[in-house]
Each structure stands twice: as C-alpha cells, then as structure tokens.
Amino acid sequence: MTTTQPVRLNGRYRLDQRIGAGGMGEVWRATDELLGRTVAVKTVLPALADDADFARRFLAEARAMAGVHHRGVVAIHDLYHGPEGAFLVMEFVDGEPLSQVLTRYGRLAPPPALHLVGQAADALHAVHDRGIVHRDVKPGNMLVRPDGTLLLTDFGIARRDGATALTATGAVIGTLSYLAPEQVLGHPATPRSDVYALGVVAYECLSGRRPFTAENPFAAAMMRLSQAPPPLGPHVPAPVAALVERALAVEPGDRWADAATFGAAIAQVAAALRTGVAPTTAPDPAEPTVVHQRTPLTPTLVEPGLAATALATPHPGTIPLTTPPSRTAPPGTAPPSTAPAVPYAGATVLTPRPDAAPLAPAVPTGFRPRDGYYVPVEPMCWGGLVIPGGLGRTPRRYPPHEEHYWETFAAAELPEEAVYLRQEELLGHPAVAAVCTARVLAACSRDPARTVGWELEPWPVQIGRDRWIFHCLAGPGTGEWLGSVFA
C-alpha cells in the first residue's frame, strides 16, 4: 500500500509508516485516533481479502491470538473485514525481529541465546495451553524489544485443535527452513512440531546458521528427515548443545514433551551458566514442570542504527551484548584477539558476521545501494528469460554491444516465502512490486523518455546458501536491441 496522503481505515486507524511486508500483505505503524494510542495494523492484499478461504484463515488468526493472554504474545485489539478490505489491529511492539538481530551480529553466545529462546518457549507454552499450534515459529516472527524481552507474533497459519483444515490434506504449511520433519512429509503439526522449529531458532542463534543448508530450501527440508544436525561447535557448552539436539530429534517422541518442559530445561542450564555450576540432569518429560521466571537482559546495550561495536554503558554484573571496541595495541605488542571468549565467562556474547553490514545484508557484487534497492555498477545485459514450469531460469549474459533482450535496472532482497513463486506471481509480491516499477525504471534510466512503456520482468537469483535477490529486468518488448540505458 503506497500513499502520499494519510490513510484512515474504518475511519479510525491512521496509517503512519510501513514497517513490514510479506506474501499476504503489509504491517503498518498506525495511530488509533479514537483511543489516542500507537498500534500495529496488518493489512491484507485485496485479492486475498476477497478469497473466502483466506478470509476464514484470517479470522482464525485473530481469534487464535486474541485468546492468548501472555506477556510474550502480541495482543490483538481489533479486526475488520468489509468493504475497505481486511486488517488486523495489534499491539505495537517497539523492537525488531530476531532475524534482523542475527543478520547484524551473526550469532549469539549461550547466555543471551538461552534468554531469548527461553522466552519464546514461555510464549509457546501459553499458546499450546489454548490448544493452538503456531506452525510458523522462526526468527522473523519473534520481536525483540530494546530491553531484551521477546514477543511471539504472526499466527497467520496457526491451527486450533479440532479446527477445520483450510488446506488440502498433505499440504506443506510453514516456512521450509524451520519445518519439523513430520510437517515436511505433510503430516499434521503438533506442539512438538513447534518445539522442533524453536530448536532450529536456538541452533541459528548459537551458530549463526541453520542446521541444514542445501542448494534450495526444499533440499534442506528433505535432509532433516534422516540426518542429525551438524555439531554446534566447541564454543557451545555441552549442556546447551544437548538442549538443542533433543529439540531437533527427527522423531517427535524423542523431543522435549512440550514447550514448558523445554523452557524449564533452558532455565536450568541458563542458571548453571550464570553460576558456573554444572547443571543437573535435565527434567524428565513426564514430570509436570513450570517455565521459570528469567532475569531481563540489560536495557539497550546496542544503540539502534549504530555499528555492532557501538556500546552503551552496561550495568555492573551484566553480560555485554557485543565485543567492546578494540583499541590500538602498543608498539611491539600483538593486536587483541578476535577469537570468541570462553562462553562461561560471558565476555563475548555476539560475534558480528564478517560478511554482513551492521544493519543490512552486504551489497551484492556488481551493485551499489540506492534508496532501499541496488543498481548495477556496469551494464548487465541478458538474453531471453526462459520460464520452464513457471520458474525463471538463468538467462545468458551479453556485453552491451551485442544484441540482447533484457537489461537489469535494479535489484533487491527476495524474501524466503517468494523464492519459489511462479514467475507470473512474483510481481504481485510486495517486495518485488515495490522495486520493479515504472517509477524506479525511470529513476535508473539515463534516458527516461526512451524507456517509457518498456516491459518488466523480475528474475530471482541465488547468491548464497540462504540468500536470494531479484533482478528487475527491462526491455523494449520489440525483440533484441543494442546498447545500455541504465548503468
């Protein structure tokens, strides 16, 4: 939803700033003008709002979330489905997704990782107590406030016990990288499926990567049907690794019995890390357990918008969230070591990923950043775009002086949920639709009058094991042509 004038939904909610977008719609920071408070409004794409099945699922999300009252679950305030479309009004959380935290720092050391995952287990326990399975537990659906508290959000595909299925039998529902093995096979999700997904989140927090990686998310999903995840490494204490390994068991019966039991075990191991005393045997899954209260992290140790090494002053006795900025070594001495500190000491908790920018992914090779997207530093000209089975395949690159059909005028990050959309569906995804436009085309063109009316095509390109971008291709639509008009 793009607007130059303030938009009010249902005569009450003024949309102030778009703060997120996905395959189903957008999330806005908004003002409830009736009650005078800041809220988050989740709008739905018009085509989906008119679909009866989706409308039922959207209503189910609102009811599922509204029935959970817990400090770790985003609260629902209002729901609308009518002539103006469909939207959900939620508590506004002043924080950022855990996925952005991991992108910025790479990995967390055990104490803060356990703190965050333990809070997520608390929230999932409350969700499961209401007979709800989240089915899409992942870092992108966890919001972290500046004080270190975490909230679980986005129940768009949640399922209540006994509810009528809205998808075909055997359909795979959820984000592929975090699905439990039984979900990969199309079996119904259970609370233990959410425990598995939370185990993937824990593994990613501790290692900076997901446990299974392959050429594409589908291949990685198939790997977890029969393989154990790679070891977490020597920087992760054995009791912490054991927690995660049990959560990632292939057979549901071998995992933690529920989120409460998982959370209690996390609390026990976290307490041992704080005191330096080896943890006792983990709770038996059959025993009734209560998720323990946890001490909050130090408020705002890393100031938003600054580099990973920029620190506020930590309180005495707290664990720093980053390695302190290095100082110049005196002549004749060795520079400070960049190796991770011993986890029990709590000296180095976050290890910035060397190939990532502080607040965003590294700019892809061959591009430079501009206004939220990338533009080529030199001409990128291509042959025909082949689309077998609805998925775009790599065209051949040509020098500008040879005949070609397309030229890249811009590129941007492609969200995971859009990686395997059919070619004709890509332009309908908000992330793609925001960049592959006539406006951006004209802004990137050296001769905007020449490129008016040119055909546009998005083209997904994988540039890492878990990272995709999309090129916005343009061509006159009259066949092959010569030269370059963008770089």
N, C-alpha and C positions, 0 to 999 in steps of 0.2 A: 504494500500500500504506500504510494508515494503522493505527497500532498504539499502544497505551498501555503494553504490556509489551515487553521486549526480545525480538526475534525472532531465532532462530538457524536458518540454512539449512544443511541437511545436517549438523546437529549441530556445526558448526564456525565459521560466519561469523555474527557478531552484527551486526545492522543497527543503526547508531548514529544516523545523521542522513541524511535525504533531501536530496540536493544537486542533483537534476535530474530532469526528466520529459519524455517525448516521446510520440509516437504509438504506440510499441511497448512502452513500459514505463517504468521508473524507474531512476535511478542513486543508490546509497547510499554514504555513507562507512561503512565497516564495520571490524570487528576480526576478524582471523584468530586465533582463540583457540588454535589448535594451535601456530602459529609465533610468536604474540605480535607481530603487525605490523598496521599500518593498511593497508587495501586499499579499492578501489572495487568495488562489486558492481552489475552491471547486471542487473536483474530484468526478466522479460518478462510481459506481461499474460497471464493464464490462457487466455483464448480463443485467443491466438496460439500459446502453448506447445503447445496441443493440435492445432494445424494442422500436418500433415505437411510441406507445402511450406515453411512458415515455419521449422519445426524444422531442415530441411536448410540453409536460408539462415543460421540462427543458428549452426549447426555450422560452416558455411563461413566465417563471420566470425571465429570463434575460431581456426580453422586458418590463415586468412589472416594475422591479427595475430600469432599465435604463431610464424609462420615468418619474421617480420621482426625482426631484432635491430639496433636503431639507437637512438641517444640521443634522436632526435626522434620516436620512435613509442612510444606507450604499450604497456608489456609486459603479456602475458597470463599469469596464474598458474594458473587452473583453470576448468573448465567443468562444469556439471551440467545434465542433462535427465532428469527422472524424476518420481516421484510428487509431489515438492514443487514442480514446475513446471520452469522453465528459468532459469538465471542464469549470468553470466559474471563471473569474478573477475579484476580488472585491477590494475595498479599504481595507487596513489593519487597524484594529482598535486596538490600544494599550489599552486593557481593559480586563474585564472579564464578563461572563454572569451574569445577575442579579440573576439567580438561584444559582450561587456559593456564591454571597454575602449573600443571605438568608440562605444558608446552614451554612455559617460561623457564622452569628450573630443571627439567629433565627427570629427576627422581627425588623422592623424599627419603630421609633416613628413618629408621624404625619408629622412634617416639612420635613424631607428628603424623606419620603414616597410620600408625595404630590409633591415634587420637581421632583422625578423620574417619577411618573405616569403622571404628567402634561406634561413632555417632550414627553412621549410616546403618549399622546393624540395629541400633536402638530404634531408628525410624522404621526400618523394615519390620521389626517385631510388632510395632504398633499397627502397621499396615496389615500384616498377616493375621493379627488378632481380630481384624474386621472381616476376615475371610477373603482378603484381596491379595492377588499375586500381581506384582508390579509388571514383570515380564520385559522391562527395558532398563535394567539397572546399569548405569555407565557413568563415567565422569561428567559427561555433558549434561546429565540430569541431576547433578549434585551442585548446589550453590554454596560457596564458602564465603562467610562474612569476614570483614577485616579482623574481628576478634577471634577467628579460628573456629566458630561454630558452623555446622554444616546442616543444610536442609535438603531433603529429597523432593523432587518435583517431577512434572511431566508424567501423568498417569494415562496418557493417550491410548495405550493398548492394554491397560490393566484389565484383569478378569476377576470378577467376584465368583465365589463358589456357587455353583448351581445356575449361573447366568447362561443365557442362550448364546451360543457361539456366533460371532459376527463374521467369521472367516470360514473358508472351506476346510473340511477335515484334512489334516496333513499339511496345512499351510505353515510356512515358517514365519513366525511373528517375532519381531525384535531386531536389535542391531547385531549383525552377524558376528562381530568381533567379541561379543560378550555373551552369546547364547550358550546355555548348558547343552551337553551332548544330546539329551533327550529332546530338546527343542529343535536341534539341528535335524533330527530324524522326524520331526513333525508331531511328536507326542505332546500331550498337554503339559503345560508348565505347572509346577508346584512351588511351594515356598522354598524347597531345596534347590529349585532352579534359580531363584533369586540369590540364594546363598552362593551358588557357583559363580554367578555374574559378579557378586560382590568380591569373591575370591580373585576374579580377573582384575577388578579395580585395585585390590590390595597388591597384587603382583605388579601391576603397572606403576603404582605409587612407589614401590620399593626398588624397582629395576629400571624405570623409565621406558619400558617397552611392554607390549602384551606378550603373554606366554606362548602364543602360536602366531607365526608370521609366515606368509607364503606370497605367491605372485598376486593373489587376489583374496578378498575376504572369504569367498566360498571355499577355496582350497584350505585356508587356515581353519575354517569351521570343520571341515572333514578331518583334519589332523587330530582334533581333540576327541574324536570318537574312540581312538585306540592308543593315543600316546600320552605319556605323563609330561607335564611342562618341564622345560629345562630348569636346572637348579638356579636359585636366585643369586648365588654367589657368596663369597666369603664375607662381604660387608653386611650381610643379613644374619643376625644370630639364629642359631638352630631352632630355638623355640618359636621364633617369629616365622621362620620358613615352614615349620611343621603346621602352624595355624593355616597358612595359605595352601599348602599341599593338600590338607584334608578338605578344605573348601572346594578344591579343584578336582576331587575324585571323579572319575568317569561315571561310576555307579552312584545314583542318588543316595542309596542306603549307606554308602561309605563316607558321606559328607557329614558336616555338623547337622544335628537333627533339625534345627531351626535357627532363625536369626538371633533369638535370645541366647541360645547356647553358644553360638559363635561369638556374640558380643561379650558374654561372661568370660570366655576363654581369652578374648582380646584384652579385657580389663585386667585379668590375672597376669598375663605376660607383660603388659604395659607397666603394671606396678612393679614387677620384677626388674624391668629395665631402669626404672627410676631409682630403685633402692640398691641395685647391683646384686640382689639375691636371686639365685636361680629359681625359676618358677616351679611350683609343684606340678603334679600330674594334672593335665587339663580336665575340666569337668566331664563327667560321663554324660553322653547324650540322653540317657534315660532319666537323669536326675532333673527335677524341676529347678530351674535357675532363674535369676533375675539379672538383667543387664545393669552393671554397676554405674554409679554416677562418675563422671570424669571431670578432672580439673581443666578449665579452659586454657587455651594457648595464650601467650602474651598478645595483647591487642596490637595490631598494625605494626609489626616489625619491619615489613617491607612496604614502603610507601607506593601507592598505585602510580604507574607511569614512569617510575624510575628504573634504572638498571638493576639486575639481580643482586649486585653487590651493595646497593644503597640501603643503609640500615638506619632505622630509628634506634633510640637507646633502649636496650632490653632491660626489663626489671631484673633485679638480683635473683639469682637462683633459677632463672628460666632458660629454656633451650633456644639458642638463636636459630632463626629460620634460614639463614644463609651463612656462607663463609665470610668473615669480615674482610673488608678490602685489604689487599696485600700492600705492604709498604716496600719501598725500595731498600734492598739489602745493602748493608755497609760494604765498602770495598773489601774484596778478598773473602767474602762470605757467600755461602750458597743461597740462592733465592728461596723463598718459602715454598714448602712442598704443596702441591695441588692434589696429592692423594687423599682419598676420603679418610677422615679420622675414625678411630675405633667407635663403633656405634654406641656402645655403652657410655662413652664419655660425653656424648651429646654435643661435640664441638662442631661438627659439620653435618648439618641436617639436610640441606638441599644442595644438590650438585647441578649447577647450570649445564645444560646440554650444550656442548661446544658449537654445534652446527645450527643453533636456534637463536634468533634475535630475542631480546628481553621480553617483548610483548607480542610478537607475531612470528610466524614461520619465516625462515630465511627466504630472501627473494630468489626465485628460480634463476638458474643460469640462463643468460641471454635476455634477461628482462631488467627493468628498473621500476621502482614503485611510483605510482601516481594516483592520488585521490581514491585510495582504497582498492586499487587493482594494479596490474602490472602492464607495462608496454614494452615492446621489443626494442632492443638497443640497435639492432640492424634488421634489414628486411627478412621476414620469414614467409617464403612463398611456397605453395604446395600444389600438388597435382589433384586429381579427383578424390573426393572423400567417399570411400566405399563403406556401405552400411549393410553388411550381411546380418540377417536376423534382428535388425533394428538397432544394432550396436555399432557405433562408428569405429572404423579401423584406420590405422596409421596411413596417412597419405604420403607420397614421396615428396621430399623437399627439393625445390629447384632454385637456382640462382635467379635474381630478378630479371636478367636479360634473356632468360629462356621462357617459353610460353608456359603458363600455369593457370589454374582455375581460382585459387584462393590465396589470400594473404592474411596473416594474423595481425589484428589491430589491437588486441588487448587480451589479458588472461587474468584468472583469479583462482582462489582456492575452491575446490569442489568438495562439498560436504559428503561424508561417507554414504548417507542414505541416497545420494544421487548418482553414485558411481555406476550402478547397473540399470539406470533408467534407459528406456528405449530412446533413440535419437530424437524422435518426434515429441517426446515428453520432456526433454532436457530444458527447452526454452520456457516451459511452464514452471520450472523450479525457481523459487525466489532468488537464490544466489546467482543463478545464471541469467535470469530475466533482468537483474539489476545492472549487468555489465554488457551483455550482448544486445545493445540497443542502438537506435539511430543517433541518439544524443552522444553516446560515448564514441560511436563511429566517427561522427563529425568532429569531436574534440581531438581524436587521434589522427585525423586526416590532414595531410599537408595541403589538400585542395578539397575542402568540404563540398563545394558545388559539384565536383566530379563524382563523389561517392553517394550522392543523394539517390535513394531507391535501390542501393545495392542489396543483394541477398546476404543473409547472415546465417551462419551455422555454428553451433557450439561443438567442440571436439574434446572429449576427456583424454587426459594424458597422465599416466602414472609416472611419478618422478622419484619415488622411494617405496619402501616396503609397505608403508601405511599412509602415503600421501599422494593425493591426486590434485591436479589443477585442470582447468578447462581453457582451451584457446577459443577466442571469438574470431571466427574466420569470416571474411567478407570477399565478395566477388561481384562483378557487374551482371552476372547471370546470362551473358551472351556467349559463353564459351571461353576459350583460352585467351589470355591477354599478356601483355609485356609490361615490365617496369614495377615500381613500388610506389605506393602513395601514403604509407604510414610511418615507417621507421626513418 
